[in-house]
Structure formats: structure tokens, C-alpha cells
Amino acid sequence: MRYGFIYYLVFINLIAIILTIRDKHAAQQHRWRVPEATLLWVSILGGSLGMYTTMRLIHHKTQHRKFMWGIPAIFVGQLVIFFLVIRYVPFY
């Protein structure tokens, strides 16, 4: 169980990377896109770092304020929560 959270973060970030690349490819092909709400929810669920990094690398959604400010804000919020949990929640 000790590594369960790390496995989860790796998994959700891989999902975020795949969805971001898939959405970029779909946009170029004028095909069905991944809904923005889905991309944001994956970020909220822990995939913000993978999504933001992929966005910057493939230049996707970089003109949308919702993503360029929102995804980093979600990541910072997740870091704050993570450090508060480590600091104040006893682990036995």
C-alpha cells in the first residue's frame, strides 16, 4: 500500500498525457475532440503535471487561459494539499 499513491499518480499522469496528445491529433484531423471538462477533471484527479508538461511540449491548448492558468493552479493546490497531509496526518 505504501507505493499505491505513487502508482496512482503515474497512471493518472499517463492518462493525462495520452488524452492531451489524442486531443491534439484529433484537432489536426478535424475529428471528435476530447471534451475540455474531461481534460480538466483528469488534471483535478492528479494528472495536472503530466497534462501541463505535454501541453507545453506539443503546443496544445497554450492559447487558452483556462488551461495555461488553470492547470498550474490545480497543480499548486495539489502540492499544498499533499504537504499538508504529510505534515498533519499521522501515518502508522
Gaussian input, Z-matrix of N, CA and C with variables (Angstrom, degrees):
# hf/3-21g

backbone

0 1
 N
 C     1     B1
 C     2     B2     1     A1
 N     3     B3     2     A2     1     D1
 C     4     B4     3     A3     2     D2
 C     5     B5     4     A4     3     D3
 N     6     B6     5     A5     4     D4
 C     7     B7     6     A6     5     D5
 C     8     B8     7     A7     6     D6
 N     9     B9     8     A8     7     D7
 C    10    B10     9     A9     8     D8
 C    11    B11    10    A10     9     D9
 N    12    B12    11    A11    10    D10
 C    13    B13    12    A12    11    D11
 C    14    B14    13    A13    12    D12
 N    15    B15    14    A14    13    D13
 C    16    B16    15    A15    14    D14
 C    17    B17    16    A16    15    D15
 N    18    B18    17    A17    16    D16
 C    19    B19    18    A18    17    D17
 C    20    B20    19    A19    18    D18
 N    21    B21    20    A20    19    D19
 C    22    B22    21    A21    20    D20
 C    23    B23    22    A22    21    D21
 N    24    B24    23    A23    22    D22
 C    25    B25    24    A24    23    D23
 C    26    B26    25    A25    24    D24
 N    27    B27    26    A26    25    D25
 C    28    B28    27    A27    26    D26
 C    29    B29    28    A28    27    D27
 N    30    B30    29    A29    28    D28
 C    31    B31    30    A30    29    D29
 C    32    B32    31    A31    30    D30
 N    33    B33    32    A32    31    D31
 C    34    B34    33    A33    32    D32
 C    35    B35    34    A34    33    D33
 N    36    B36    35    A35    34    D34
 C    37    B37    36    A36    35    D35
 C    38    B38    37    A37    36    D36
 N    39    B39    38    A38    37    D37
 C    40    B40    39    A39    38    D38
 C    41    B41    40    A40    39    D39
 N    42    B42    41    A41    40    D40
 C    43    B43    42    A42    41    D41
 C    44    B44    43    A43    42    D42
 N    45    B45    44    A44    43    D43
 C    46    B46    45    A45    44    D44
 C    47    B47    46    A46    45    D45
 N    48    B48    47    A47    46    D46
 C    49    B49    48    A48    47    D47
 C    50    B50    49    A49    48    D48
 N    51    B51    50    A50    49    D49
 C    52    B52    51    A51    50    D50
 C    53    B53    52    A52    51    D51
 N    54    B54    53    A53    52    D52
 C    55    B55    54    A54    53    D53
 C    56    B56    55    A55    54    D54
 N    57    B57    56    A56    55    D55
 C    58    B58    57    A57    56    D56
 C    59    B59    58    A58    57    D57
 N    60    B60    59    A59    58    D58
 C    61    B61    60    A60    59    D59
 C    62    B62    61    A61    60    D60
 N    63    B63    62    A62    61    D61
 C    64    B64    63    A63    62    D62
 C    65    B65    64    A64    63    D63
 N    66    B66    65    A65    64    D64
 C    67    B67    66    A66    65    D65
 C    68    B68    67    A67    66    D66
 N    69    B69    68    A68    67    D67
 C    70    B70    69    A69    68    D68
 C    71    B71    70    A70    69    D69
 N    72    B72    71    A71    70    D70
 C    73    B73    72    A72    71    D71
 C    74    B74    73    A73    72    D72
 N    75    B75    74    A74    73    D73
 C    76    B76    75    A75    74    D74
 C    77    B77    76    A76    75    D75
 N    78    B78    77    A77    76    D76
 C    79    B79    78    A78    77    D77
 C    80    B80    79    A79    78    D78
 N    81    B81    80    A80    79    D79
 C    82    B82    81    A81    80    D80
 C    83    B83    82    A82    81    D81
 N    84    B84    83    A83    82    D82
 C    85    B85    84    A84    83    D83
 C    86    B86    85    A85    84    D84
 N    87    B87    86    A86    85    D85
 C    88    B88    87    A87    86    D86
 C    89    B89    88    A88    87    D87
 N    90    B90    89    A89    88    D88
 C    91    B91    90    A90    89    D89
 C    92    B92    91    A91    90    D90
 N    93    B93    92    A92    91    D91
 C    94    B94    93    A93    92    D92
 C    95    B95    94    A94    93    D93
 N    96    B96    95    A95    94    D94
 C    97    B97    96    A96    95    D95
 C    98    B98    97    A97    96    D96
 N    99    B99    98    A98    97    D97
 C   100   B100    99    A99    98    D98
 C   101   B101   100   A100    99    D99
 N   102   B102   101   A101   100   D100
 C   103   B103   102   A102   101   D101
 C   104   B104   103   A103   102   D102
 N   105   B105   104   A104   103   D103
 C   106   B106   105   A105   104   D104
 C   107   B107   106   A106   105   D105
 N   108   B108   107   A107   106   D106
 C   109   B109   108   A108   107   D107
 C   110   B110   109   A109   108   D108
 N   111   B111   110   A110   109   D109
 C   112   B112   111   A111   110   D110
 C   113   B113   112   A112   111   D111
 N   114   B114   113   A113   112   D112
 C   115   B115   114   A114   113   D113
 C   116   B116   115   A115   114   D114
 N   117   B117   116   A116   115   D115
 C   118   B118   117   A117   116   D116
 C   119   B119   118   A118   117   D117
 N   120   B120   119   A119   118   D118
 C   121   B121   120   A120   119   D119
 C   122   B122   121   A121   120   D120
 N   123   B123   122   A122   121   D121
 C   124   B124   123   A123   122   D122
 C   125   B125   124   A124   123   D123
 N   126   B126   125   A125   124   D124
 C   127   B127   126   A126   125   D125
 C   128   B128   127   A127   126   D126
 N   129   B129   128   A128   127   D127
 C   130   B130   129   A129   128   D128
 C   131   B131   130   A130   129   D129
 N   132   B132   131   A131   130   D130
 C   133   B133   132   A132   131   D131
 C   134   B134   133   A133   132   D132
 N   135   B135   134   A134   133   D133
 C   136   B136   135   A135   134   D134
 C   137   B137   136   A136   135   D135
 N   138   B138   137   A137   136   D136
 C   139   B139   138   A138   137   D137
 C   140   B140   139   A139   138   D138
 N   141   B141   140   A140   139   D139
 C   142   B142   141   A141   140   D140
 C   143   B143   142   A142   141   D141
 N   144   B144   143   A143   142   D142
 C   145   B145   144   A144   143   D143
 C   146   B146   145   A145   144   D144
 N   147   B147   146   A146   145   D145
 C   148   B148   147   A147   146   D146
 C   149   B149   148   A148   147   D147
 N   150   B150   149   A149   148   D148
 C   151   B151   150   A150   149   D149
 C   152   B152   151   A151   150   D150
 N   153   B153   152   A152   151   D151
 C   154   B154   153   A153   152   D152
 C   155   B155   154   A154   153   D153
 N   156   B156   155   A155   154   D154
 C   157   B157   156   A156   155   D155
 C   158   B158   157   A157   156   D156
 N   159   B159   158   A158   157   D157
 C   160   B160   159   A159   158   D158
 C   161   B161   160   A160   159   D159
 N   162   B162   161   A161   160   D160
 C   163   B163   162   A162   161   D161
 C   164   B164   163   A163   162   D162
 N   165   B165   164   A164   163   D163
 C   166   B166   165   A165   164   D164
 C   167   B167   166   A166   165   D165
 N   168   B168   167   A167   166   D166
 C   169   B169   168   A168   167   D167
 C   170   B170   169   A169   168   D168
 N   171   B171   170   A170   169   D169
 C   172   B172   171   A171   170   D170
 C   173   B173   172   A172   171   D171
 N   174   B174   173   A173   172   D172
 C   175   B175   174   A174   173   D173
 C   176   B176   175   A175   174   D174
 N   177   B177   176   A176   175   D175
 C   178   B178   177   A177   176   D176
 C   179   B179   178   A178   177   D177
 N   180   B180   179   A179   178   D178
 C   181   B181   180   A180   179   D179
 C   182   B182   181   A181   180   D180
 N   183   B183   182   A182   181   D181
 C   184   B184   183   A183   182   D182
 C   185   B185   184   A184   183   D183
 N   186   B186   185   A185   184   D184
 C   187   B187   186   A186   185   D185
 C   188   B188   187   A187   186   D186
 N   189   B189   188   A188   187   D187
 C   190   B190   189   A189   188   D188
 C   191   B191   190   A190   189   D189
 N   192   B192   191   A191   190   D190
 C   193   B193   192   A192   191   D191
 C   194   B194   193   A193   192   D192
 N   195   B195   194   A194   193   D193
 C   196   B196   195   A195   194   D194
 C   197   B197   196   A196   195   D195
 N   198   B198   197   A197   196   D196
 C   199   B199   198   A198   197   D197
 C   200   B200   199   A199   198   D198
 N   201   B201   200   A200   199   D199
 C   202   B202   201   A201   200   D200
 C   203   B203   202   A202   201   D201
 N   204   B204   203   A203   202   D202
 C   205   B205   204   A204   203   D203
 C   206   B206   205   A205   204   D204
 N   207   B207   206   A206   205   D205
 C   208   B208   207   A207   206   D206
 C   209   B209   208   A208   207   D207
 N   210   B210   209   A209   208   D208
 C   211   B211   210   A210   209   D209
 C   212   B212   211   A211   210   D210
 N   213   B213   212   A212   211   D211
 C   214   B214   213   A213   212   D212
 C   215   B215   214   A214   213   D213
 N   216   B216   215   A215   214   D214
 C   217   B217   216   A216   215   D215
 C   218   B218   217   A217   216   D216
 N   219   B219   218   A218   217   D217
 C   220   B220   219   A219   218   D218
 C   221   B221   220   A220   219   D219
 N   222   B222   221   A221   220   D220
 C   223   B223   222   A222   221   D221
 C   224   B224   223   A223   222   D222
 N   225   B225   224   A224   223   D223
 C   226   B226   225   A225   224   D224
 C   227   B227   226   A226   225   D225
 N   228   B228   227   A227   226   D226
 C   229   B229   228   A228   227   D227
 C   230   B230   229   A229   228   D228
 N   231   B231   230   A230   229   D229
 C   232   B232   231   A231   230   D230
 C   233   B233   232   A232   231   D231
 N   234   B234   233   A233   232   D232
 C   235   B235   234   A234   233   D233
 C   236   B236   235   A235   234   D234
 N   237   B237   236   A236   235   D235
 C   238   B238   237   A237   236   D236
 C   239   B239   238   A238   237   D237
 N   240   B240   239   A239   238   D238
 C   241   B241   240   A240   239   D239
 C   242   B242   241   A241   240   D240
 N   243   B243   242   A242   241   D241
 C   244   B244   243   A243   242   D242
 C   245   B245   244   A244   243   D243
 N   246   B246   245   A245   244   D244
 C   247   B247   246   A246   245   D245
 C   248   B248   247   A247   246   D246
 N   249   B249   248   A248   247   D247
 C   250   B250   249   A249   248   D248
 C   251   B251   250   A250   249   D249
 N   252   B252   251   A251   250   D250
 C   253   B253   252   A252   251   D251
 C   254   B254   253   A253   252   D252
 N   255   B255   254   A254   253   D253
 C   256   B256   255   A255   254   D254
 C   257   B257   256   A256   255   D255
 N   258   B258   257   A257   256   D256
 C   259   B259   258   A258   257   D257
 C   260   B260   259   A259   258   D258
 N   261   B261   260   A260   259   D259
 C   262   B262   261   A261   260   D260
 C   263   B263   262   A262   261   D261
 N   264   B264   263   A263   262   D262
 C   265   B265   264   A264   263   D263
 C   266   B266   265   A265   264   D264
 N   267   B267   266   A266   265   D265
 C   268   B268   267   A267   266   D266
 C   269   B269   268   A268   267   D267
 N   270   B270   269   A269   268   D268
 C   271   B271   270   A270   269   D269
 C   272   B272   271   A271   270   D270
 N   273   B273   272   A272   271   D271
 C   274   B274   273   A273   272   D272
 C   275   B275   274   A274   273   D273

   B1=1.4545
   B2=1.5180
   B3=1.3273
   B4=1.4637
   B5=1.5284
   B6=1.3161
   B7=1.4592
   B8=1.5270
   B9=1.3076
   B10=1.4585
   B11=1.5142
   B12=1.3202
   B13=1.4612
   B14=1.5278
   B15=1.3084
   B16=1.4691
   B17=1.5255
   B18=1.3330
   B19=1.4642
   B20=1.5254
   B21=1.3303
   B22=1.4624
   B23=1.5296
   B24=1.3313
   B25=1.4668
   B26=1.5247
   B27=1.3120
   B28=1.4672
   B29=1.5251
   B30=1.3263
   B31=1.4644
   B32=1.5251
   B33=1.3210
   B34=1.4648
   B35=1.5251
   B36=1.3236
   B37=1.4649
   B38=1.5209
   B39=1.3209
   B40=1.4705
   B41=1.5241
   B42=1.3242
   B43=1.4682
   B44=1.5226
   B45=1.3316
   B46=1.4654
   B47=1.5281
   B48=1.3153
   B49=1.4640
   B50=1.5260
   B51=1.3254
   B52=1.4670
   B53=1.5225
   B54=1.3343
   B55=1.4654
   B56=1.5220
   B57=1.3195
   B58=1.4610
   B59=1.5250
   B60=1.3188
   B61=1.4689
   B62=1.5236
   B63=1.3285
   B64=1.4681
   B65=1.5251
   B66=1.3345
   B67=1.4584
   B68=1.5257
   B69=1.3124
   B70=1.4713
   B71=1.5259
   B72=1.3189
   B73=1.4649
   B74=1.5310
   B75=1.3199
   B76=1.4644
   B77=1.5277
   B78=1.3230
   B79=1.4619
   B80=1.5283
   B81=1.3135
   B82=1.4640
   B83=1.5239
   B84=1.3282
   B85=1.4638
   B86=1.5247
   B87=1.3370
   B88=1.4721
   B89=1.5247
   B90=1.3334
   B91=1.4584
   B92=1.5147
   B93=1.3372
   B94=1.4601
   B95=1.5173
   B96=1.3405
   B97=1.4605
   B98=1.5214
   B99=1.3048
   B100=1.4621
   B101=1.5253
   B102=1.3257
   B103=1.4679
   B104=1.5327
   B105=1.3424
   B106=1.4607
   B107=1.5206
   B108=1.3206
   B109=1.4678
   B110=1.5294
   B111=1.3145
   B112=1.4681
   B113=1.5212
   B114=1.3261
   B115=1.4616
   B116=1.5304
   B117=1.3267
   B118=1.4639
   B119=1.5259
   B120=1.3313
   B121=1.4675
   B122=1.5270
   B123=1.3099
   B124=1.4668
   B125=1.5253
   B126=1.3229
   B127=1.4703
   B128=1.5160
   B129=1.3161
   B130=1.4643
   B131=1.5235
   B132=1.3107
   B133=1.4656
   B134=1.5290
   B135=1.3312
   B136=1.4592
   B137=1.5134
   B138=1.3163
   B139=1.4548
   B140=1.5142
   B141=1.3173
   B142=1.4652
   B143=1.5265
   B144=1.3050
   B145=1.4638
   B146=1.5299
   B147=1.3205
   B148=1.4615
   B149=1.5142
   B150=1.3318
   B151=1.4528
   B152=1.5261
   B153=1.3209
   B154=1.4604
   B155=1.5300
   B156=1.3119
   B157=1.4621
   B158=1.5253
   B159=1.3210
   B160=1.4600
   B161=1.5206
   B162=1.3297
   B163=1.4602
   B164=1.5208
   B165=1.3245
   B166=1.4647
   B167=1.5347
   B168=1.3144
   B169=1.4657
   B170=1.5253
   B171=1.3411
   B172=1.4659
   B173=1.5265
   B174=1.3223
   B175=1.4705
   B176=1.5281
   B177=1.3101
   B178=1.4600
   B179=1.5195
   B180=1.3123
   B181=1.4646
   B182=1.5304
   B183=1.3220
   B184=1.4626
   B185=1.5216
   B186=1.3178
   B187=1.4633
   B188=1.5299
   B189=1.3080
   B190=1.4630
   B191=1.5260
   B192=1.3239
   B193=1.4686
   B194=1.5207
   B195=1.3204
   B196=1.4647
   B197=1.5258
   B198=1.3100
   B199=1.4594
   B200=1.5251
   B201=1.3103
   B202=1.4681
   B203=1.5257
   B204=1.3128
   B205=1.4675
   B206=1.5232
   B207=1.3171
   B208=1.4603
   B209=1.5164
   B210=1.3177
   B211=1.4642
   B212=1.5316
   B213=1.3463
   B214=1.4749
   B215=1.5295
   B216=1.3350
   B217=1.4702
   B218=1.5248
   B219=1.3201
   B220=1.4643
   B221=1.5263
   B222=1.3272
   B223=1.4667
   B224=1.5276
   B225=1.3161
   B226=1.4713
   B227=1.5254
   B228=1.3326
   B229=1.4625
   B230=1.5174
   B231=1.3137
   B232=1.4644
   B233=1.5234
   B234=1.3246
   B235=1.4665
   B236=1.5212
   B237=1.3277
   B238=1.4675
   B239=1.5207
   B240=1.3241
   B241=1.4682
   B242=1.5246
   B243=1.3188
   B244=1.4592
   B245=1.5269
   B246=1.3338
   B247=1.4621
   B248=1.5270
   B249=1.3305
   B250=1.4635
   B251=1.5258
   B252=1.3127
   B253=1.4658
   B254=1.5228
   B255=1.3210
   B256=1.4690
   B257=1.5276
   B258=1.3152
   B259=1.4692
   B260=1.5297
   B261=1.3319
   B262=1.4599
   B263=1.5241
   B264=1.3016
   B265=1.4655
   B266=1.5262
   B267=1.3326
   B268=1.4694
   B269=1.5339
   B270=1.3136
   B271=1.4578
   B272=1.5226
   B273=1.3007
   B274=1.4651
   B275=1.4934
   A1=111.20
   A2=115.86
   A3=120.06
   A4=111.61
   A5=117.18
   A6=120.37
   A7=112.98
   A8=117.51
   A9=121.14
   A10=113.23
   A11=117.05
   A12=121.06
   A13=110.68
   A14=116.62
   A15=120.19
   A16=110.12
   A17=116.85
   A18=120.26
   A19=110.53
   A20=116.20
   A21=120.58
   A22=110.54
   A23=117.08
   A24=120.20
   A25=111.68
   A26=117.15
   A27=120.12
   A28=109.56
   A29=116.96
   A30=121.57
   A31=111.63
   A32=117.92
   A33=120.81
   A34=110.77
   A35=117.61
   A36=119.55
   A37=111.37
   A38=117.97
   A39=120.28
   A40=110.82
   A41=116.60
   A42=120.85
   A43=109.77
   A44=117.14
   A45=121.42
   A46=111.14
   A47=116.74
   A48=121.22
   A49=110.37
   A50=116.50
   A51=121.12
   A52=110.89
   A53=117.49
   A54=120.55
   A55=111.94
   A56=117.25
   A57=120.55
   A58=110.63
   A59=116.90
   A60=120.54
   A61=110.34
   A62=116.37
   A63=120.28
   A64=110.87
   A65=117.12
   A66=120.81
   A67=110.89
   A68=117.57
   A69=121.34
   A70=110.14
   A71=116.66
   A72=120.83
   A73=110.57
   A74=117.30
   A75=121.16
   A76=110.89
   A77=117.38
   A78=120.72
   A79=110.68
   A80=116.76
   A81=120.69
   A82=111.84
   A83=116.72
   A84=122.16
   A85=112.49
   A86=117.20
   A87=122.54
   A88=111.16
   A89=115.17
   A90=121.52
   A91=109.99
   A92=115.40
   A93=121.89
   A94=109.89
   A95=115.46
   A96=121.75
   A97=110.69
   A98=115.32
   A99=121.40
   A100=106.46
   A101=118.75
   A102=119.88
   A103=111.71
   A104=115.27
   A105=119.68
   A106=111.29
   A107=116.65
   A108=119.95
   A109=110.77
   A110=117.06
   A111=120.86
   A112=110.50
   A113=116.58
   A114=120.38
   A115=110.77
   A116=116.64
   A117=120.11
   A118=111.52
   A119=117.26
   A120=119.61
   A121=111.89
   A122=116.98
   A123=119.46
   A124=109.59
   A125=116.65
   A126=120.13
   A127=111.24
   A128=116.60
   A129=121.11
   A130=110.61
   A131=116.89
   A132=121.26
   A133=113.48
   A134=116.84
   A135=119.91
   A136=115.64
   A137=118.08
   A138=120.64
   A139=115.15
   A140=117.35
   A141=120.26
   A142=112.91
   A143=118.13
   A144=120.21
   A145=111.34
   A146=116.87
   A147=120.42
   A148=112.51
   A149=116.28
   A150=119.53
   A151=111.01
   A152=117.35
   A153=120.13
   A154=110.89
   A155=116.52
   A156=120.30
   A157=110.80
   A158=116.96
   A159=121.18
   A160=111.10
   A161=117.08
   A162=120.55
   A163=110.68
   A164=116.19
   A165=120.67
   A166=111.32
   A167=116.87
   A168=120.13
   A169=113.07
   A170=116.83
   A171=119.27
   A172=112.29
   A173=117.17
   A174=123.21
   A175=111.39
   A176=115.41
   A177=121.09
   A178=109.66
   A179=116.57
   A180=124.58
   A181=111.89
   A182=117.56
   A183=119.93
   A184=112.67
   A185=118.04
   A186=121.14
   A187=111.78
   A188=117.01
   A189=121.37
   A190=109.55
   A191=116.29
   A192=120.17
   A193=112.11
   A194=115.00
   A195=119.82
   A196=111.15
   A197=116.64
   A198=120.87
   A199=112.46
   A200=117.62
   A201=119.84
   A202=112.73
   A203=118.00
   A204=121.32
   A205=111.15
   A206=116.66
   A207=120.63
   A208=114.40
   A209=116.90
   A210=120.15
   A211=110.98
   A212=119.43
   A213=118.06
   A214=112.72
   A215=117.36
   A216=120.15
   A217=110.44
   A218=116.71
   A219=120.64
   A220=109.67
   A221=116.81
   A222=120.83
   A223=111.42
   A224=117.26
   A225=120.62
   A226=109.89
   A227=116.98
   A228=120.33
   A229=112.02
   A230=116.52
   A231=120.46
   A232=111.34
   A233=117.08
   A234=120.04
   A235=111.34
   A236=116.67
   A237=120.78
   A238=109.88
   A239=116.94
   A240=120.80
   A241=110.55
   A242=117.50
   A243=122.04
   A244=111.13
   A245=116.88
   A246=119.72
   A247=112.21
   A248=117.49
   A249=119.72
   A250=110.89
   A251=116.70
   A252=120.31
   A253=110.04
   A254=116.84
   A255=119.71
   A256=110.78
   A257=116.10
   A258=120.68
   A259=112.85
   A260=116.99
   A261=119.74
   A262=116.07
   A263=118.77
   A264=120.05
   A265=108.24
   A266=116.22
   A267=118.26
   A268=110.75
   A269=115.54
   A270=121.57
   A271=107.74
   A272=115.71
   A273=119.96
   A274=111.03
   D1=-22.76
   D2=-177.42
   D3=-58.05
   D4=-38.37
   D5=-176.70
   D6=-97.15
   D7=2.15
   D8=-178.35
   D9=-57.08
   D10=-41.83
   D11=-179.23
   D12=-66.78
   D13=-39.34
   D14=178.53
   D15=-65.31
   D16=-43.52
   D17=177.21
   D18=-60.28
   D19=-41.98
   D20=178.57
   D21=-60.12
   D22=-47.06
   D23=-178.95
   D24=-62.88
   D25=-40.94
   D26=177.08
   D27=-61.99
   D28=-45.69
   D29=-179.21
   D30=-61.92
   D31=-49.88
   D32=-175.93
   D33=-67.99
   D34=-32.20
   D35=176.92
   D36=-72.34
   D37=-34.62
   D38=173.54
   D39=-63.60
   D40=-40.61
   D41=175.96
   D42=-60.91
   D43=-44.76
   D44=179.83
   D45=-60.86
   D46=-42.88
   D47=179.63
   D48=-63.92
   D49=-46.70
   D50=-179.51
   D51=-61.93
   D52=-45.11
   D53=-179.49
   D54=-64.59
   D55=-38.88
   D56=179.92
   D57=-66.18
   D58=-44.63
   D59=178.37
   D60=-65.35
   D61=-41.45
   D62=179.48
   D63=-62.32
   D64=-41.76
   D65=179.64
   D66=-65.55
   D67=-40.69
   D68=177.34
   D69=-61.50
   D70=-46.15
   D71=179.90
   D72=-63.20
   D73=-43.38
   D74=179.34
   D75=-63.05
   D76=-38.47
   D77=178.60
   D78=-63.77
   D79=-40.28
   D80=179.66
   D81=-68.25
   D82=-30.57
   D83=-178.44
   D84=-92.84
   D85=1.35
   D86=-177.33
   D87=55.88
   D88=43.90
   D89=179.72
   D90=-113.62
   D91=-178.58
   D92=179.87
   D93=-56.49
   D94=133.44
   D95=-176.64
   D96=-102.46
   D97=159.62
   D98=172.56
   D99=-74.28
   D100=127.43
   D101=-179.71
   D102=-59.06
   D103=142.09
   D104=179.27
   D105=-58.78
   D106=-35.96
   D107=179.37
   D108=-60.94
   D109=-37.90
   D110=178.02
   D111=-64.31
   D112=-45.13
   D113=179.02
   D114=-60.96
   D115=-43.04
   D116=-179.92
   D117=-66.89
   D118=-40.27
   D119=179.68
   D120=-66.19
   D121=-38.17
   D122=177.03
   D123=-62.79
   D124=-38.17
   D125=176.17
   D126=-63.94
   D127=-45.56
   D128=179.95
   D129=-61.47
   D130=-36.02
   D131=-178.70
   D132=-77.15
   D133=1.70
   D134=174.62
   D135=124.64
   D136=-2.32
   D137=-176.61
   D138=-95.36
   D139=18.28
   D140=-174.16
   D141=-64.45
   D142=-40.57
   D143=-178.66
   D144=-65.69
   D145=-46.20
   D146=178.28
   D147=-63.75
   D148=-39.96
   D149=-179.10
   D150=-68.41
   D151=-45.84
   D152=-178.36
   D153=-63.77
   D154=-43.75
   D155=179.27
   D156=-61.22
   D157=-44.19
   D158=179.32
   D159=-66.02
   D160=-41.31
   D161=177.51
   D162=-55.89
   D163=-44.99
   D164=-178.94
   D165=-68.95
   D166=-39.95
   D167=-177.30
   D168=-68.63
   D169=-39.40
   D170=-176.80
   D171=-103.54
   D172=5.88
   D173=178.22
   D174=55.07
   D175=54.34
   D176=-179.77
   D177=-120.67
   D178=131.65
   D179=-179.27
   D180=65.94
   D181=19.46
   D182=-176.92
   D183=-79.98
   D184=-8.36
   D185=176.76
   D186=-98.47
   D187=-0.91
   D188=-177.96
   D189=-99.22
   D190=116.48
   D191=179.55
   D192=-58.25
   D193=-37.91
   D194=-179.62
   D195=-54.44
   D196=-35.74
   D197=-178.39
   D198=-91.86
   D199=-40.59
   D200=-176.95
   D201=-71.84
   D202=-26.19
   D203=175.09
   D204=-103.34
   D205=-36.28
   D206=-174.91
   D207=-69.40
   D208=-45.29
   D209=-177.86
   D210=-64.59
   D211=-46.72
   D212=175.67
   D213=-62.98
   D214=-35.27
   D215=177.95
   D216=-64.47
   D217=-40.82
   D218=176.51
   D219=-61.40
   D220=-43.85
   D221=-179.63
   D222=-62.01
   D223=-44.63
   D224=178.81
   D225=-62.09
   D226=-43.33
   D227=176.80
   D228=-59.88
   D229=-40.12
   D230=178.19
   D231=-65.86
   D232=-38.82
   D233=176.98
   D234=-63.58
   D235=-43.18
   D236=178.96
   D237=-60.31
   D238=-48.45
   D239=179.13
   D240=-60.49
   D241=-44.00
   D242=-179.90
   D243=-58.10
   D244=-48.74
   D245=-178.09
   D246=-70.12
   D247=-32.40
   D248=175.26
   D249=-66.25
   D250=-40.73
   D251=178.41
   D252=-64.32
   D253=-45.75
   D254=179.07
   D255=-60.66
   D256=-38.98
   D257=-176.11
   D258=-74.08
   D259=-41.76
   D260=-168.17
   D261=-111.80
   D262=-11.36
   D263=-179.88
   D264=-99.26
   D265=120.81
   D266=-179.88
   D267=-73.00
   D268=134.32
   D269=176.42
   D270=-111.26
   D271=126.92
   D272=-176.35
   D273=-106.23

